[in-house]
Amino acid sequence: MDVSRGLFAITLIVEDLPAAKAFYGLALGQDVAFEDEHSAVFRVGATMVNLLRVEAAPELVEPAEVGAPGGVRAVYTIPVEDVDAAVAELAAKGIALLNGPMDRPWGPRTASFRDPAGNVWELSS
C-alpha cells in the first residue's frame, strides 16, 4: 500500500452539524467546499475534513457501530509554522485550548483543542 499521497479525507461524526460547521469555519478560516443535508466539507490543503451527521454515519461504518460522543477517539495533527501564533489566532476567535502550547520531549511544540463533537485537534511545529 502506497500512502505517499497523504490523506484524502477525514470524516468526523457530529451530533450538531450547524454547530460543527460554524466551529470549523471559524477555526480553519475556511468556507465550506461542499455541503448537503448530511454533511459539510472543508479543505485543509489536499485533505478534505468531512463533517457527517451521526444519523448518516451507520451507512459509512456498518457493520461497526458509531461510537458514543464525548470520549476522545483520535487526535488529528495539523502542521503549522508557529504554534504560538496559531494559538493566538484561535484565542482571538474564542476557541479554548485543551493543552499547550508545550515543547514535547520528541521534538515539536504542540497545542490541542477540541471541536463541539469532542474530536481533538493538535497543532504541531
C-alpha positions in Angstrom: 0.0 0.0 0.0 1.4 3.4 -1.1 0.4 6.1 1.4 2.8 8.7 0.0 -0.1 10.7 -1.5 -1.2 11.7 2.1 -4.7 11.7 3.5 -7.6 12.3 1.1 -10.3 12.8 3.7 -11.1 12.7 7.4 -14.7 12.1 8.4 -15.8 13.4 11.7 -19.1 12.2 13.0 -21.0 15.0 14.7 -24.3 15.4 16.5 -24.9 19.0 15.6 -23.9 19.8 12.0 -24.6 23.5 12.1 -22.5 23.9 15.3 -19.7 21.8 13.9 -19.8 23.7 10.6 -19.6 27.1 12.4 -16.8 25.9 14.6 -14.7 24.6 11.7 -15.3 27.6 9.5 -14.1 29.8 12.4 -11.2 27.5 13.5 -9.9 26.9 10.0 -10.7 30.2 8.5 -12.2 28.4 5.5 -15.5 28.4 3.7 -17.4 25.1 3.1 -16.2 23.4 0.0 -19.3 21.1 -0.3 -22.5 20.7 1.7 -25.6 18.6 1.6 -28.3 17.7 4.2 -26.0 15.2 5.9 -22.5 16.8 5.6 -20.3 19.8 5.3 -16.8 19.5 3.8 -13.8 21.8 4.4 -10.5 21.6 2.5 -7.3 21.6 4.6 -4.5 21.5 2.0 -5.1 18.4 -0.1 -7.2 16.8 2.6 -11.0 17.1 3.0 -12.5 17.3 6.5 -16.0 15.9 6.2 -18.4 16.7 9.0 -21.1 13.9 8.9 -24.3 13.9 10.8 -24.4 11.0 13.3 -27.7 9.8 11.7 -25.9 9.3 8.4 -22.8 7.6 9.8 -24.1 4.0 10.1 -24.1 3.6 6.3 -20.4 4.6 6.3 -19.2 2.3 9.1 -21.5 -0.8 9.2 -21.2 -3.4 10.4 -19.2 -1.5 13.1 -21.2 0.8 15.4 -20.9 4.5 15.6 -19.1 5.4 18.8 -20.6 7.4 21.7 -20.0 11.2 21.8 -17.7 12.8 24.3 -14.8 10.4 24.5 -11.5 11.1 22.7 -11.2 8.5 19.9 -8.4 10.1 17.9 -6.1 13.1 17.6 -5.7 14.8 14.2 -2.5 16.8 13.8 -2.1 19.9 11.6 1.5 21.1 10.9 1.9 24.9 11.4 5.0 27.1 11.2 4.4 28.8 14.6 2.3 27.1 17.2 2.1 30.1 19.4 0.9 32.3 16.6 -1.7 29.7 15.6 -2.9 29.5 19.3 -3.2 33.3 19.4 -5.4 33.2 16.3 -7.6 30.5 17.9 -7.9 32.5 21.1 -8.9 35.6 19.2 -11.7 33.5 17.7 -12.8 32.3 21.2 -11.6 28.8 20.8 -10.2 27.3 24.0 -7.2 25.0 24.2 -7.2 21.6 25.9 -3.4 21.9 26.4 -0.3 23.7 25.4 1.5 25.3 23.8 4.2 23.0 25.1 7.5 21.6 23.9 7.3 17.8 23.6 10.2 15.5 24.5 10.1 14.1 21.0 10.7 17.5 19.4 7.8 19.5 18.3 5.9 22.3 20.0 2.2 21.5 20.3 -1.1 22.7 21.4 -4.5 21.0 21.3 -8.2 22.0 21.1 -11.5 20.2 20.9 -14.4 20.7 18.5 -18.1 20.7 19.6 -18.3 16.9 19.0 -15.3 16.1 21.2 -12.7 15.5 18.4 -9.2 16.6 19.4 -7.0 18.6 17.0 -3.3 19.2 17.6 -1.2 22.0 16.2 2.4 21.0 15.8 5.6 22.8 14.6 
